Amino acid sequence: YNNIIYDETTNRLFFLCWSDKTLWEIDQSTGAITQKTTCTAAGTIASVVACAGVIYVLDTSRNFVKYTIASNTWASLTAMTGSHSISQGYARLLSDGSAWIVFVPYQSMATAGTELMKYSISGNTWTAAATASAPSNTNYYISEIFNGFVYVQYYNSTDNYSAIWKYNITGNTWTASAL
């Protein structure tokens, strides 16, 4: 689970305890840990990411909340749509550092309702990614975001497939075997 969160904008390090939803700040010079607040997401935490002084949290019921570091406050955001099966630790939130938060699901992204989702920070809206040429495997995805693209690799406990898909966030297109 990705419960250690680093925000590059504020150069601050946090720990989110997924079992009781408490948020702690870790002092990087002393190692001291101080409880800040408790996450307001209603369901079980599924994934978390930091971007531009804000920590975003998605729960297994698709509720979406943000914690603003400077003001030490939580706020509800638009809930994610779709019929994704969101399990703790398998769904993944990624950030491009400014405009988008991207949700990479555990299942096939080539099916309407379970596709990759992108959240516009400025618009407070979720948009489904194109399903044409999207990964159709139904297991775990390893993913990362870089330079306007989301890179996704299918992972199976018995095989490591070499196919890597690349999703263009602004162009809303997929490229199979991108590397």
N, C-alpha and C positions, 0 to 999 in steps of 0.2 A: 504494500500500500504506500502511496506517495504522501505520507503525512509530515515530512520535513519540507518546508516551503521557504524558498529564498526569493525575496523581492529585490531585483536589481536596482529599481528606481530609488528605494529608500535604503538599500544596503542593509536590510534587516532579515533575520532568520527566525522562523516560527516552527512550532510543532503543533499539529492538530491531532488530538487523541480521538480516534474514530469511535471508540466505545462510549465515552461520555460527552463527546463533542466539545471538550474544553480546548481553547486556543492558548498556547504558551509562547512567549518570546524568549529566544535564546540570545544572551549577550555574547557576542562573538569574541570579545576580549577576555572576559572572565569565565565564561561558561555557565554563568548563573541563569536559571530558568525562572521566569515570572509569569504567573497566570494572567492573561489579559481579559478574557471574556469566554462566553459559551456560544457556539454556533447555533443559529436559529433555524437551520434546515430541519424540516419536520420529520423526514425519514432517515434511514440509514445512509451515512455518507458513502458515496460511490467514488468520487474523484475530486481533486482540488488543484488549483493552479494560481500563481500570482502574476499580476500584470499591472505595471504603472501605479504602484502604491495601493493596489486592491487585491484581496484574496477572494477568488471565486470558488464556490462549493456547489456541487451537484449531488443530490441524493438519489436513492434507488427508486423513488416515486416521481422523478423528473423535476422536483422542486429545485430552484436555482436561486442562490443568495450570494451577496457580496459583503465582505468586511473591508471597510475603508480604514487603512492603517493610521492615517493622520488623525482622524476623529474618533478612532476606537469604537466604530458603530457598524451594526449589521443592517442590511436592507434587502427586502425581497425583490427579485427580478422576474421577468417573464419566464414561466415554466417551459421546459422543453417539450415539444410535441413528438408524436411518433409512437410506435409500438415496440421500441427497443427493449430488449431484456437487459436491464442494467443491474449487474452484480457488483458488490463491493470489491474493489481492487482490479476488476477486469475492464471496466469502462475507463476511458482516459480523456482528460481535458488537457489541451495544449494551448499555448498563447503565442501569437506572433509578436508580442511586445507592445502593441499599440491599438490596433483596430478590431481584432478578432479573437474570440475564444472558440476553439474547435473541439467537438466531441467525437472521438473515435470509438465506435461500438465494438462489441465482442463478436458480433455475428456478421452475416452477409451484408455488404453495403450496396449490393446491386438490386436490392428489393426495396420498393417504396415502403416507408414506415420504419425501416431499420438502417437507412443510409447514414453516412457521415453527416453531422449537423454542424453549422457554424453560427455563432452568436455575434451579432454586431454590437460592440460596446456602446457606440454612440446612439444607435437606434433602439437598443433594448429589445431586439427581435432575433428569433431563431429562424434559419433558413436551411432547408434540406439540400444536400449536395446532389449533383447529377448522379443518376444510377448507371448511365451508359458507360461501359468499360470499367466500372467500379469492381473492387474485389468481391468475389462471390463465395469465398471459403467461409465456413461456419465454425471457426475455432478462434484462437487468440491472435490478436494483431499487436505487433510491436510497431510503435509509431513515433515520429518526431516531426517537428515543424522547423523550417528554415527558409529564409529568403522568399516568403510568399507561397511556399509549397508545403504540403503535408506528405511525408513519405511513410508508406505503410508496407510492412512485410508480414505475411502469414506465418504463424508458428504452430507447429503440432508437436506433441510430446514424442512422436516417433520419427518425424521428418523435419528437416529445416528446408523449406522451399526457397529457392533463390529468386523467385519473382518479387520484385519491389514495385509497388504502384506509386505514382506521384499525382497528387491532387493540386491543381492550381486554384487557390482560394478565390481570387478575383475573377478569373476566367471561367470558374465552375466546370472544369474539365478534368478527366482522368487520363493518364498515360500509363499503360501496362508495361512491365519490364523496363522501367525508366532508366536503369543504370546500365 
